[in-house]
Every structure is written in structure tokens, then in C-alpha cells.
Amino acid sequence: MPYTDPGQPPLTTASAYLWWVARGQLGLVASCVAWSTLAFVASAVLPYLLGRAVDTGLEHGVDRALWGAVLLLLAVGLIGALANVVEHRRLVEGWIRAAFRSSQLLGHHVTRTGDAVTAELPTGEVVATVASDSLRVGEVFWIMPRLVGALVSYAVVAVLLLRASVPLGVAVLIGLPTVAAVLALVVRPLSRREADQRHAGGRLTTLGADTVSGLRILRGIGGEDVFAGRYRDQSQTVRRAGVRVAQTESLLDALKALLPGLFLAGVVWYGAHLAVAGTITPGELVTFFGYAAFLTQPLDVATEALRIGTRAVVGVRRMLRVLSVAPTGADTRERPLDLADPTPAGDAVDLVDERTGVVLPAGRLTALVSPDPDESAALALRLGLLGESHDATRVRLGGTALSELGLAEVRRRVVVAESTPHLFTGSLRAELDVRGGSDDAAKLAALHTADAHDVLDAVPDGLDGHVTEKGRSLSGGQRQRLALARALLTDAEVLVLVEPTSAVDAHTEARIAERLAAARAGRTTVVVTASPLVLDRVDHVVLVSGGRVLAEGSHRELLAADHDGARRYRAVVSRAAADDDLVDPYDPRKEEHREASCR
């Protein structure tokens, strides 16, 4: 672990998924079953050997036969101890492999679905599935081998009991299943209440994530108290659900102690009457008492297996809901095509969106402009398979549909940097070099292109400095420029930037535009923007509206042209320029103004 490829499970039923996991570690499962069976059978034989040793001692005194019985008892005890040690180690390994294979599978799948999974399921539900439901799968592979061992030992005990005394054997073998059936009546409502608690906990996680991520906005509109109250109410719902679970669990634990105890007392009473009547020997009475005590173990295992199995089915069903969300591009092959890596020198290929007719020329810096910023942003996401999955066949790189190219290959060759920069905690060096392999000179060059040298001063220790979670210690413009430097360091064949300068002042924006054009010369680069400062530096501009191309050409050509598309283009650019002119471009507050406008 981790698995190079966690595999592709069936998404039909929970049992089919669990069987798929079992097949993936069949040798380990077989080993767990074998050692569990040996451990339980060794414990099951001990009462029989003890009873024989008692009868031998009473009949012959301390002689070789008694010593032989004692030594045999000791040997079986040692075998049982060794089997329990090995069994525990193997069961833990089986638990870990099953749990973390499921966790890895979910994690990989969520990364391939992009935001499609949160569009269908709440964020908290997805997080809870990855964090907890995968562990339920591991619990199945902890308990099921023990259940098999318990059932085998139960069968062994049944044979030995019936050979010694049919009435007492029948009483023991009927009484324990009856106790198990009573306990099962409690397990069902317990599982239902656990499912309710799980659902309430998922909603609480979602509510908490939404509130924290929007806390700045909530404070701005004075709504933090309302949302805090919503979180408090949902917390109380989770607490009440947890109390109901605890009440049922306490009842189950009480019955697990009471019912086997009453059963054991009944067996001893009945066995003592048989011993007094001479029907069974004192040794057989000891044996029956030992069996009655031992059989509470298979009873506990069966009850726990029922509870774990029920929880696992609930958890796996939730996992299947996540796994059923189609990956963006609906393709999980790593590199199905033998395509040469294009180079800056001339092997680059066009990127075409057939849905809108947008052609992004190879090796050129192209700007996407739209009267509706959401439309151009959605197009940019689609170019990197971050949009709707059904568009994967309509976006082509060098004539090859992205769905045929394969998701891993698309991720390697096409990088999309979204408008909202997301930074991760860690060193600045690790934050920048997400693909690995670039030296410090390349990192500093990327920071220069993004005009982000001030970030080195904002973070103590420079490249070795620590970036806080989401870059909270940095300004909005610094976070945006740092994210731009990170995107540039990927050295992608196709780089798609969505509003990369929306939170910086005009002078910084002009420098970034000039440096970006130089740094990406000969590489296919797409910028979603309506800023005249950036548009004046790009090679090619495409105006998109209503799902089709209205005009294209250079920025200056479109400013000078007199057709309808050019007039609509000038309207969009003029509006963007007017928004920027609301604040003096030399005003140091412009960065905050533009950041607020972007939000």
C-alpha cells in the first residue's frame, strides 16, 4: 500500500463490492480464516480435554495417564495462544488493506470527478464517506474470518456435546441460537439509529464547511450569528442521535451480559442434576460448563458480525453513491494512446472546442472574452476536463478527443488555473513545485513572471518559509500571483488561466501581461480576461457569447473593425475598463477593490 491501481469495483450492490474487495486480498482472507479457525477450535477442545483429565484423575489418581492428559491440555493451550497471536496480526493486516484500499479508491475517484461529485452530493457527505465509511469495510474483514472460525468451533462443540449427553447437548445447542436471535432484535434498531446519526453528522460537516468558507462574507452582511445558530441546532441533532445510539448500545451490552449468564446458570443447574443422577460424570459436568462458557464467544462474535455487517452495508451504499458519479471525461485510462510529447519548438497542436467552435491556435497566447464571465470561465474549465463530463468528446487536442486521450494524459498536458486561488499549507518551495523537479532558479523565474517577489518578503525564510492554510497570511493579490507562479511552473503544453490578474493593480497587471507573453512564447496559452492591459499583449482574441464565436482577431484589429462582433467586443472591453477606472490605478487600495469585485 498504497496500491498503484486500486482497481474498478462493481457498483451494483454492497455485497458485490465487499466480494470484490475480498477477491483482491483472497490469500490474506484465507490465511485469516485458517488462523481464526485454529484459534477457536483450540479453545473449543480445551473443555473436552479438561473434563477427560478430571475423570482420569478421579479414576486412576496421579499416574501417567493423568500426566499425559495434562500435557495434551498444555500443548493445545499453547497452540491456541500462538494461533491467537498470528490471527490478530493477520486480521489487523486484512482490516488495514480493505479499509485503506477503499479509502484510496474513493480519493482517486473524487479527484477524477472534480466538482461533479459535490454537485450531486453534499461536501460533508463526501468527506464522511472517505473518512469513516471506508473503515466500515475494514471492520468486515476483521470480523468475518472470526465468524467462520466461531461457526466451525460451534460445529465441533455440537458433535462433542451430543456424543456425551443428547439432552444437555440439545439444550446448549438450542439455547444459544435463541439468545442470539433475541440480541439480533436489538441490533436492527441500533443499525437504523447509527445510520441516522451518520446522516446527521454528514449534514453537520457540510454546514460547518460552508459556514467556515463563507465566514468573511457572513461577517460582511452580519449573518454569522444566524449561521452559528444553524450549526448549533444541527450539533444538537447529532448529539440527540448519538444519545439514541448509546442507549441502544447500552441495552445490547446489558443483554449480551445477562442472557448468556442466565443460560450458563441454567446449564450448570441442569448438568448438576444429571451428575447427581449419575447420567454424566463429574468430568463431563466440567466439560459442559466449559462448553457453555466457551460458546458465549461465538455468540459475541455472531452478534458483533451482525452489527458490523449492517453498518458496513450502510456505509458501502454511501460509498457506491460517490463512486457512481461519472469521472470528468468518463475515462480512467492512464495513457491509452502513444502520443509523442509536444515540444515548444513546433510539435504543439491546436486545442478545439467543437461545442462553441473555439479554436485555440498551437503555440500562441489566446484570450477568451465574453459578455458573461461565467460562460468564458465554464469554457476554460471544459478545456481541461473540469466541466461537464459529456463535453469530453467535443474538446479535441490535436484532433484527438480528450475522452480518448485519457484523463491522466489530459491532466499532464493541459493545466487549468481557476480564478479563485487555492493555496495549501506547507513550505513555499513545496507550494510552488506541485509536480516536482524544478530547481530554485525556475521557481524564482516563475515568481518574477507573476510579479510575486513580494511574497518572498511576506513569508519568513523565503522559499523555505511556511505558507499558512489557504494562504491566510497573504493578501488576495499575493495569493493570486503565487497561484499563477505555481501554474507556470507546471510547464504545461497547454496552460489555461482564468482571470489571473483580477486582484492586482493596473501597473502590476501590465507587468504580468508582458512577462507572461514572454515566458509562454511558443507554448499554447489561454487567458480568460476582459482587461485591456492583458488583451493588448495576447496574440489572438476570441469573443464568445451564447455558446458560439462572435468575433476573433487581435485586440487592436477588433478595436478598429466595424462589424457587429467587433462592436460587441468593444462594449465588453469598455465596460471592463470603466470598472477599473472607478478607482485610481495608482491608488494602493485598487488591489482590494478589484479583489472585492472579483468576489
N, C-alpha and C positions, 0 to 999 in steps of 0.2 A: 504494500500500500504506500502511496495512493496508486490505484490502478491506472495503467496507461490509457486504457479504454474501459470505462465501467460497463459498457455494453448497452443493448437496447432491449428493455424488458417488455413483456406483453402488457397492454393497457386495458385488458378486459375485466378481470376480477382481482380481488385481493389475494385469493388463493393461488391464482395463476402467477401473480407477481412473486409471492413467497416461494412457490415451487421453482421459479426461475432463479431466485437468489440461492436456493438450496442446490440446484444443479451447478451453479457457479463455484461452489465450495463443497462438492459432493464427498471428496476424500476426507475433508475435515469433519463433515457431518457424520460420516460413517465411523470415524475414529471416536467422536464424542459419544455416539450411540453405544459403541463397543465398551468403552471405559465406564460409561454410566451403568450399563447393564451388569458389568462385572462388579462394580461397587455395590449396587443394590442386591444382587444375588448373594454376594458375600455376606452382607448384613442379614439377608433373609435366612441363610443357612445357620447362622450363629445360634438362634434359639433352639433349633433342632439338635445341634451338637452339644449345647449346654444341657438340654434335657437328657440326652443319652449319657453324658458324663455324670449327671446326678444319679441316674438309675444304676450306672455301673458302680459308682462309689457305694451306694446303699446296698447293693447286692454282693459285691466282692471285696469291699474295703479298698484300702490304698494298695493297689497292685499295678502290674504292668499295663493292664487294660485301662485303668484309670489314667495312668501317666500318658498312655497313647491318645486317649480321648482329649486330655488337656493340651497335649502338644498339637493335635489336629485343630483344636479350638484356637490356639495361639497362631498357628500358620494361616488359618482362614482370616483371623483378625488382621494379621499383617498384610495379607493380600488385599483385604478391604481398605486398609489405611493407604496403601500405595495406590490403589485404584482411585480413591477419592482425591488424592493429590494430583494425579495426572488428569483425572476427569475435570477438576476445577480449572487447571491450566488450559486444557483444550476447549472447555466451554467458554472461557473468557476470550480466547482467540476467535472462536466462532461468533461470539457476540460482537466483538470489535469489527471483524471483517464484514459481517452482514450490515451492521449499523452504519459504518463509515463508507461502505460501498454505496448504500442508498443515499447517504448524505452527499457523497461526491457526485453521484448521478443527478441528484436534484440541483446541486450547484452548477454543474456543467449545463444542464438543460435550461436553467434560469438565465444563464449568461447568453445562451443562444436565442432565447425568446425576446430579449430586450425588454421594452416596456409593454409588450403584448400580454405578459403574464399578469402584470398589475392592472391592466385594463380589464381583465376578466375576474381577477381575484384580489381581495384587499391585500395591501402590503404586509400587514401584520399576520395574515393567514399564511402567506408565503414564507415569512420568516419563521413562524412557529412550525411549519411543516419541515423546513430544513433543520431546525434546531432540535425538535422533540420527536416528531413522528418517525424519523429515520431510526431513532433509538428504540422505538417500539419494535421495529423489525429485528434489531439485535436481540431483544428480550425473547423473541420467539425461538431463536437458535440457542438461547441459553436454557430454556425450559423444556423444549420438545425432546431432546435426547434424554433428559432426566425422566420425562414422562414414559418414554419407551422402556427405559430401564426399570421404572416403577411397575409398569404393567407386566413385564417379564417376571420380576420378582413376585408379584402378586399371583401369577400363574403357578410359580414354583411352590409358594406357600400353600396355595389351594390344594395341590397334589399331596403335599406332606400332611396337611390337616385332615383331609378326607381319609388318608391311609390310617391315621391314628384314631380318629373318632368322627364318624359320619355326622352325628347330631351337632357336636360342637363345631366341627368344620363348616357345616351348613350355616350355623348361627353366625359364625365370624364372616363368612363369605357373603352372606345376605345383608348383615348389619352394616358393613362398611359402605357398600354402594348406596344403601338407604341414607346414611349420613351424608354422603357426597351429593345425593340428589337434593337434600334439604339445603345444603350450602349453596348449590347451584341456583336455587331460587333467590338467594340474596345477591349473587354475582350479577345477574341480569340488570336489576335496577342500579347497581353500582356502576356498571359499564355505561348505562344511559346517563347517569349523573356526571360521570367523568367526561363523556362526550359534550355535555352541556357546559361543563367548566372549561373544556378545551376551546369550544367555540367562543365563550365569553372572554377567555384570555386572549384569543386572536384578535377580537374586536378591540380589546384594551390596548394591545400592541399597536394596532393600526391607528387608533385615536391618539396615542402618545406620539407616534412618529409624525403624524400630520400636525399636531399641535407644536411640537418642537421645531419642525422645519419651517413652520409659518409664524413662529413666535414674534419675529421682528414686525411682520405685517399686523399681527394681532395687537401688538402694543401701539402701533401707529393708529389703529382705529378704535383702540380702547376695548377690545373684546377678549383680552386674556382671561379675565375673571369668568366670563361665560364658558370659555373652553376648559378652564381649570375645573369648573363645576361639572362639566360633562365628563371629564376624566375621573373626577371624584365619584360621580354616580356609577360609572362603569366599573370602577375599582370595587365599589361596594357590591355590585352584581357578581363580580368574580369572587369576592370574599364569601358571599352567601352560597354561591355554587360550591366553593371549596369546603364550607362547613357541611353542606349536604353530603358531599363525598366522604368527608371524615366521619360523619355519623353512620353512614352505611358501612364504611370500612371497620369502624369500631364494633358494629353489630356482627360483621363477618368474623372478625378476630375473636370475639367472645364466643360465637358458636363453634369456631374451629377448636377452641379450648374445651368448651362444655360438652359438646356432643361426643367427641372421641373419648373424653373422660368418663361419661356415663356408659358408653359402650364398653370400655375397658373394665369398669367396675362390674358390669353385667357378666362379662366373660369370666372374670375371676370368680364371681359368686357361683355361676353355673359349673365351672370347672372344678371348684372345690367340692360341690355336691357329688360330682362324678368321681372325684378322687376318694371321697369318704365311702362312696358306694362300691369302690373297687373297680369301677369301669375303666378308669385310666390310672396310670402310675403317677407317683409324685413328680417324676421327671417329665412326664407328658404334661402335667399341670404347669410346670415351669415353662415347658415349650409353648403351650397355648398362651400363657401370659406374655411370653416374649413375642409371639406372633401378633397378639393383639396390640402390643405396644409398637411393634415394628410397622404394622400395617397402617398406623396413623401417618407414617412418612409418605407412602404412595397416595394416601388421601390428601395430604397437604399439597403434594406435587400436582395431583389432578385438579384440585381447586385453584391453585396458582396458575396452572396451564390454561384453565378456562378463563380466568380473569385476564391473563396476558394475551391470550389469543383473541379475546373480544376487543381489547384495547388496540391490538395490532391491526385488526381488520378495519377498525375506525380510522386509525392513522394511515394505513395503506390506501384506503379510499380517498383520503385527502391528498395523499401523495400523487395518486393517479390523476386527480383533477389538475394538479400542477403539470404533471408530465404530459397530459393530453393537450396542453396549449402548444400549438404548432410552432416550431422554431422559425425565426425570421428567415425567409428564404426557403423554408421547408426542405433543407438539405443539411446533412450532418457529415458528409464525406470529407475527409481531410484534404486530399489532393487528387481528385479523380482524373484530372487532365494533365498531360505532360506539356505544360506551357512554359516556355523559357521566361526567365525573369527579365523584364524590360529594363533598359539602362537609360540614363539621361541622354546618351549620345544620339539616340534616334530610334530605339525599339519601342518607344511608348505608343500606346494605342488610344483611340477615341473612346470616350465614355458616353453612351447614348441612353436617354430615357424615352422609350417609344411611346409612353403614355402621353407625354406632352410634346414630343418632337424636339426636345432639347438635345443638341449635340455639343459636347464639350471637347474641343479640339485637343489632341495629344500635344503635350509639351508646352501648353500655353496657360496663361493666367486669365481665368474667365470669371466674370461677376454675374451672379443671378440677381435680378431686380424684379420686384413685384409690388403692385399697389397694396396687396395683402401680405404682410411679412410672414404670416403663418403659412401661406401657400409656398413661398420660396423655401422656408425652413423645412417644411414637410418634404419637398422635393430633394433637398440636400440630405435629409435622413434616409430617404429611399435609395439614394445613390450608394449608400454604404450598408444596405440591408438592415437599417434600423427602423424602417417604417413598416407598412403592411406587408405581410408575407406573400400575398398573391401578386405583388408587383415584382417579385424576384425574377420572373421570366421575361419581364418587359424592360429591364435595365440590362444593357449589354456593355461589356468591356472588350473591345477589340472584336466585336461580332459574336462573342460568347455570352449567353445569358448568365447572370450571376447565380441562378439556381443550379446551372450545370457546372459552373466553376467550383462551387463548394464553399461553404461558409467560412472555413478556416482560411482558404486561399483569399477570399474577399477581404477578410479581416487583415490579412497580411499585406495586401496590395492597395486597399482603399481605407483611408483613415478619415473619420468624421469627428471634428471637434465641435461640440454643440455650443449654443450661445451662453448657457449657464455653466461657468467653470466649476468643476467638482474636484477639489484637492483632497489628498489623503494624508493622514498623519505619518510622520517619518522624516528622514533627513531630506534636505533639499536635493541632494545628489540622487537619491532613490526616487524622489518625486518626478524629477525630470526624465530620468533614463528608464522608462517603463518597459522597454524591450531589451535593455541590456546591451553592452558592447561599446557604447560611446565613451570617449575619453573626456577629461575635463575641458580640453580645448573646444571640443564640439559643443559641450554644454554652455560654455561661455559665449560661443558664437551664436547659439540659439537664443540666449538671453539678450545678446546685442541686437539680433534681428527683431526680437519682440520688445526692444527698448525697456528691458526689465532689470537693468543693472541695479536699480534702487532696491530690488528685492534682496540682493546680497547684503545690503546695509541693514534692511529691515529684519533679516534673520541672523541672529548672532552666529559667528563661526562660519559664515559664508556657505559654501556648498555642503559643509558638514553640519550646518545648523538644522534645527528641528522645526518642521512645519507642523503647526497645530491642526487638529481635526477640522476639515473643511476650510483650512486657511484662515481661521477666525482672526488671527493677529495681523492679517494683511488687509489693505483696502480693496474695494471692489475692482479698481483698475489694476492693482498689483496681481490679484488673483487671476484676472482675465489675461494679463500679459504672461504670467507664469504658465497658464494653461496653453497659451499659444506657443511658447517655447517648448513645452512638452510635446505638442503635436508636431512641431518642426523637427524635433529630434528623432521621430519615428522614421524619417527619411522615406516616407511612403511614395509609391509610384503615383498615386492619386491622393491629394490632400484636399479635403472639403472643410472649409472654415465657415461657421455660421456666426455672423455679426462679431468678428474677432476684435473690433475696436469700439464697441458701443459704450464702454465705460471709461474712455480716456479722453483727454482734452484734444483740441484740434492740432496743436503742434506735435504732440506725441503720435496722434493718428497719422499725420503726414509722414513722420519719420518711419513709422512701422510700415506704411504702404510702400515707401521707396525701398526699404530694406527687404521686405517680403518679396517684391518683384525681383530683386537681385538674387536673393537666396534660393528662390524656386525657379530660376531661369532654366528652361528646358524641361521642367517637370510639370505634369498636369496638376493644376491647382484651381480650385473653385472657391470663390468667396461670395457668401450671401450678404449683401450690403446695399444700401441706398446712399451711402456717404459720397459726395462728390470728390472728397480728398482721396478716397480709395479708388473710386471709379476712374479717376484721371490717370491712375498708374497701371491699370489692368490692360491686357492685350485685346480682350473681347468682352462684350456685354450682351447679355440675353435678357429681354424683358418678357416675363411670363405672367399671364393673367387668365383666369377662368380655365385653367388646365391646358393652355396652348401658348405657343410662342407668338408674341405680337410684333416684336422687332428685335434685331440684333445688329451688331457692328461695334465700332469703337465708341468710347464715351463722347469724344468730340464730334464724330460723324452723326450720332444720334441727336446731339445738341443742335447741329446745323441743318438736319434733314427737315422736310416739310410734310411728311406723310403722317397718317393717324397714329401709327405705332410710336413714331418719334415724339409727337406731341404728348402722348400719354406718358412716355418715358420722362420728358421734361417736367411734367406735372409731379411725378413721383420724386424726382431728384430735387426739384424746387421745394417741395414740402419738407423733405429731409433737411435741406439746407436751412429752411426757415426755422425748423425745430432747433437746430444747432445755434442759430443766431439769437435765440431767446436769451442766451447767456453769453456774455463777452468771452470770446475764445481765449483771452489772456487771463481771465478770472480763474484763480486756482480752485474755485468751487465748481468749475464746469464738470470735473470728473464725477463729483457726487450727483450733479444734476442729470448727467447722461446715464449714470448707473440707475438712478431712480426712474428715469424714463424707460430704460430697458426693462426694469421690473414691471 
